[in-house]
């Protein structure tokens, strides 16, 4: 494990492997750097791959007052460590964070995304208006299990009885450990899970090649949201993975990312 110091003094833990052009992997909700290990290992055959714990998770530090810009600065610190410019892959809400970073001027040369969890139609209910506020209250109370359960029902859309069963599983402890950062993901998503069309101008400053990946076997709103995002600009390209859902097999994702990052064309 290595560390970089972000602009606000927060230590961000990361790992690096492979050689070649640099790519930073940005995880979504609940994800720490180890969750990208399989994908990172495959990409490292051709690239220098950096995985990291987003602030508040794993071995990374945090600051009392959250702002999305702090997470952009964390990514900037990693990009600087990688040589001043890097390619970026973002997963789920990490895809939206990656988009935000590119739009705010981070030195991203190519950007690949997988299933930013937009809700832009009526195929499923939008998030409650007080979603982030309620999550934040639960976290302030130390009710991390309740926060994780609320995320799984309100944001992911799982039935409450299914989540109740999950709370008895061994992996739930790990979910509770990162649940304190769930409001961060909610802040990153903003109003893009409202059931309304994407704000056309939000990412107009992103002028690098962008690959928007999605599966065709998961929740319909994921595919719809990816298509809508890819249609926003000519430098955004849609790539559909047949038979894949929100959790995608690394061995199917890696060749497409490698092709995009090394030649500009998905494999």
NORSULJO-V10771 format. One record per residue. RES is the residue in one letter. BURIAL is b if it has 9 or more other C-alpha atoms within 8 Angstrom, else e. Layout:
res burial
RES BURIAL
RES BURIAL
This chain:
res burial
X e
X e
X e
X b
X b
X b
X b
X e
X e
X b
X b
X b
X b
X b
X b
X e
X b
X b
X b
X e
X e
X b
X b
X b
X b
X b
X b
X b
X b
X b
X b
X b
X b
X e
X e
X b
X b
X e
X b
X b
X b
X b
X b
X b
X e
X b
X b
X b
X b
X b
X b
X b
X b
X b
X b
X b
X b
X b
X e
X b
X b
X e
X e
X e
X e
X e
X e
X b
X e
X b
X b
X b
X b
X b
X b
X b
X b
X b
X b
X b
X e
X b
X e
X e
X b
X b
X b
X b
X b
X b
X b
X b
X b
X b
X b
X b
X b
X b
X b
X b
X b
X b
X b
X e
X e
X b
X b
X b
X b
X b
X b
X b
X b
X b
X b
X b
X b
X b
X b
X b
X b
X e
X e
X e
X e
X b
X b
X e
X e
X e
X b
X b
X e
X e
X b
X b
X e
X b
X b
X e
X e
X e
X b
X b
X b
X e
X b
X b
X b
X b
X b
X b
X b
X b
X e
X e
X e
X b
X e
X e
X e
X e
X b
X b
X e
X e
X e
X e
X e
X e
X e
X b
X e
X e
X b
X b
X b
X b
X b
X b
X b
X b
X b
X b
X b
X b
X b
X b
X b
X e
X e
X b
X b
X b
X b
X b
X e
X e
X e
X e
X e
X e
X b
X b
X e
X e
X e
X b
X b
X b
X b
X b
X b
X b
X b
X b
X b
X b
X e
X b
X b
X b
X b
X b
X b
X b
X b
X b
X b
X b
X b
X e
X e
X e
X e
X b
X b
X b
X e
X e
X b
X e
X e
X b
X b
X b
X e
X b
X e
X b
X e
X e
X b
X b
X b
X b
X b
X b
X b
X b
X b
X e
X e
X e
X e
X b
X e
